[in-house]
C-alpha cells in the first residue's frame, strides 16, 4: 500500500504568468521586448516620415562623391578631388595619430608626476599636486584653447627668424618654434628605395548578378557578404574565447565583430553604396621605413632566440653564457648598416620666403591638442600611478629584502608586477578617454574624423543621419577594441585564486 | 665579589643627566629642510630645479597679474594706462575686461533686473543639497524641500505662472495616490502600472487643458483691466524712455569730454617721453647691426678655413653672405640712426630743461661717420679679398671687424647710459601727469558705469514698451482670432473629406509618392495649408491667454540663459535626472533576465563608447528626426536630455561598482527574509550600495560639470563661448588670458571643492567599513 501520490497536476493557469516566479521572468522579458520593439518602431517610423518630409533618403552613396575640400594635415595622399570616404579615412588617420602620440606622452608625464608626487621632497610633491589639481579641475576645452592661444599669440613669426630678427632656431639650430607651428628636422634617405602602393591598381568586382537557369538570380555581392559574416562569426568566437569576460560582454563584442566587420569590408571592397572603390584605403608606403622596421623586427626575433638558447644552457649546465652583446648586436648592427647604406640623414628646416621649408611641420592645432590632451590625461594618470604604488603593502618589499633581493630586483620582480595589476585597467580607461576627448579637435581646427566625416562632409552633403551614424560607429569600435584588449590583459594578469 | 667592588668605586651618579638639546642641524626647521629638501644629490637637484621653475613661473605671472589695469573701457585704454605707468603694453593684465563683463560671464544674456531669480535658485540649490550631502547634520525632513526644489528652480529661472510647477509636480502625487488606492485592491504590479498610467495621463492628457483653461479663466476676468493698464503704460513709458535717453546723451557727452581730457593728458606724457623714444630709436638698429657683424665675424672664420684648403666652392657663398651682412649693417647704422649732434638738438628742442650732463654725454659720443666709415672700408676690403682670395688678407679683415664691433658696443653702451639718465630726469615731470591720467581713467570708469546703468534701464523700458504694444494688439485682436479658428477648422474638414487618413496626417506634400497625380498633390497641399493655419492660430491664441492670465514671474527664453549659470543648470539637471535612470540601468546590468541584461549592457557600452560631443551634435542635428514630425523643442532641453542619457551610463557603472562591492551575504539575507526583488533592493541593497557609490557619483558630476562647456559647439552660450563673444567686441579684441583665467578659476573653485567633499566622504566611509 502506498501513501505516496504525485502532487496534483494542476493545469497551467494564466495567473501563473504574474505570480509564479518560474514564468514571471518570461512575462517581464516579453513585455520588455514588446516595449523596446515598440520604441524602436516609433523612432524608426518617425525618422522615415521626417526624412520623407525633407525629401531625403537613407543612402551612403555620398561617401563615393568627390569631397571638394582640402585637409591640411594628412598621413596618406589626399586631394580635394578625392572622395568623402577618403576624407573620412584621412580623418581617422589623424584621430589615431593624435590618440597614439597623446597616450604615449600622457603616460610619460603621468608616471613622472605620479612618482614625484610621492617624493619626500616637499617642494616637488607640492608642485606636482598643483599640476594634478590644476589640470583635473579645469575643463579640458579651456586648456586646449589656452595652449592654442599661447602657440599663436606667444611665438615669433617666421620672418623674425631672418638674419637680424629677434628669434632663432633652438636645439642645436634644428627646430623652429613659430606662430604657424613647430618645424623639426625630418629624416631623409639619400639612396631611397622608392614607394610601394597598397590597393593601388586593384580592381575589385562590383556587384554582379548570376542567373541560375533563368529561375532566380544570385547576387555575387550577397554571397561575398554572407561569407564575410561567416568569417565575422568565426572571428567573434575566437575573440570571445580569449576574453572570458561576462557572457553579455562577450555577446556584445561578438555581435559587433560579426556585423560591423563585414559591413566595413563590404563597403570598402565590394562597392556596397554606389561605386565606391578601394581608393578610400589606398595608400603608399616607403620601402625604406618598411626595410628598417623589418630589420628591427627580425633582429628582435633573433635576439629572442638567443635568449631562449641561453635559458636552456642555463637550465642544463647552471651557467648562463654572456649574451648581451650578441643580442644588442643582432638588433642594432643590421639596422645601423641599413641606415648607412640608405644614406640616412636629417633634413633641417630653413627659412625660404615667408615660411620655413623642409623638415616636418607640426601644426599649432596638433601641438595644442597634443599638449593639452596629454597634460590633462597625465594628471589623471599621475593619480592612478600614485594609487597603484600606494596599494602595494610595505610587507611585500620587506619580504623581498628578507629573501636577499637587491632594491632594483625588488622593484622589477616584486613591486612593479603587482602595482601594474592595479594601474593598468584604469590606465587603459584613461587612454579610452583621451581617444574620445580627441574629438575636441574642433576647438582648434585639427582635421580629425569628427571634423572631416562629422563636420565638413555632413555640412556639404546634408547627410547628418548617415554621417553621425558612421562617426558614432567609428568611436564605438575603437572603444570596444581597446576594452577588449584590456579584458585580455586583465585575464592574463589576474590573480589566480583557487 | 660585587659588593666589595661597589665599595671600591668612589663615585656613582644617582641621577640622570639632563637631556641635551639635539644639535642645530637635527632640530626644527633646519632638520626638516635637511631631511625633506637636501637629503641626497637627486633630492638637491630636484629641489633646485623646482625652486627655479617656481621662480620662473611666479616672476612671469605675479608682476603681470598684480600690475594689471582695472579701470579701462577697452584694450586700447588698458595699453595706454600701462604705457603711462612705464610698462610695456604686454607687461600687465587688463582686468578691466572682467570688471566690464563678469556679470555676462556668470549669467549670459539674462535680463539684469531679474538676476535675483537665478541667484535665489542657486542659494536654494545649496539648501536642497544639504540633506543629501550632509545627511548626518541636517534634519531628515529637509529631504521634502530637496524633492520640491527642481520645480521651484525651474519656475524661478524660466518664469511663468506659479501653478505650472505645482501642476507638473502633481503628476507624481497622482502616481502616489493611484498606487495607494490600487495596492489595496490589486497586486503590486497592477498598482505600479496604475501609478505610471495615472502620472502619464495627468501629464500628457489632462495637464495642458487644465493649465490653459486656468489661464483662460483668469485672462477673461482681467481682460478689460489689462487693456486699460496696457494703454496707460504705453502712454507713460515713452516719456520715461525719452527721459532716460536724454540722460544717456548727457552722460555720453560727459564721457566724450572725459575721453578728450584723458587723451590730452596722454599726449602731454608722450611729449615728455619723446626724448626717451628718440634715444631708444638710436639703440635698436645698432643692436641689429651688431648681430650682423657678429655673423660676419663667424663667416670670416669659416672663410679663412675654406681659403686655406682652396675650396672656392664653399668660399664664394660665404663671401656673398659677408657682403650682404655688411651691407645690411651699414644700412642699419647709416639710415636708421641719427648723428649724436642731431639727437642733442632734438632733446634741447623738446624738453624745457635738459640735464647738462646728458648733453655732455651726447657730445662725448663719436659721430655717425666714425661708425659708418669703418664698415664701408670693411665692405670695400671684402670685395678686394673676393678678387684675390688671399688668406693673409682675411686676418686683417677679422681684426678690422673686431674693431668695428668694439666701437659699436661702446656706442650702444653710452646710448644706454643716456637713456637711463633721460628716464630718471623724466620721472619727476611725469609724476603729475601720471597721477592725473589715472584720475582721468577713474572718472571715466565711473561715468561709464553710470552710462551702462542708464543703457540697461532704457533698453529694458523700450523693450517693455514694444512688448506691451505687441501684447495690446494681440489682446485686442483676440476675439477676432478666436472666431476665425472654427471657420478654418470647418474649411479644413471640408477640404479633407476626400483625402485618405494617411494623407491627412502628413506634414508636407513631399511625403506623397512620386507618381501621385497633380490634382491630388494640390488638394493635399491646400488641406495641409488650412490645417496648419488653424493650428498656428490656436497656438497663438493659447499664448495670448497664457500671458493674459499669468500670475507669477516674467517668462524668460532659454536663449537668454548663458555663462556659468548655463553650466550649473545643465550639470545639476543632468546629474539629478540621470541618477534614477542610472540606478535602473545598473540594476538591469546586474539582472539575471537575459534580455534586460543585454539591453542595459548595450545601452551603457554604446553611450560610453562615443564621445559626448558626438552625442551633443546628435541632439542638435538628429533629435528632430527621431521625434514625431512637426515637434520642435528647445535646444537647451535637448542638450539636457542628451547629457542625462550620457551621465546615466557613467552613473550606472559607478553604482554597479557599489552593488558589486556588497558582500553576497546581503543579497542572500534579503532573500532569506522573503523580501521581493524590489523590497530587497529598496530596503537592503540600494541604501548600502548608494552610500559606497557617492564618491564615484560626485566624481562623475565633476566630469559632467566640466563637460558642460562642450555645448559651445552647438551654439549655446557657455562661459567659453562667451569669451569668444566678448572678443568679438572691438573694445576687447585681443584679450585672452584674463578671460581664460577668470573662467578657469570659477571652474576650479567649483570642481576642487566638490573633489575635496568626495575625498572627505571617502575617508568617512572608509572608517565606517573597517
Interface residues (C-beta under 8 A of the other chain):
Chain A: X18 X19 X25 X28 X29 X32 X33 X36 X43 X46 X47 X49 X50 X51 X52 X53 X54 X55 X116 X119 X120 X121 X122 X123 X124 X127 X133 X134 X136 X137 X138 X139 X140 X141 X142 X145 X146 X149 X153 X163 X164 X248 X249 X251 X252 X436 X437 X439 X440 X442 X443 X450 X454 X458 X464 X465 X468 X471 X472 X475 X476 X478 X479 X480
Chain B: X35 X36 X37 X39 X43 X46 X47 X50 X51 X53 X54 X187 X189 X288 X291 X292 X295 X325 X328 X332 X506 X507 X508 X510 X511 X592 X593 X594 X595 X596 X597 X598 X599 X601 X602 X605 X606 X608 X609 X610 X611 X612 X613 X614 X617 X618 X621 X622 X624 X625 X626 X627 X628 X629 X702 X706 X707 X709 X710 X712 X713 X720 X736 X737 X740 X743 X744 X747 X748 X751 X752 X755
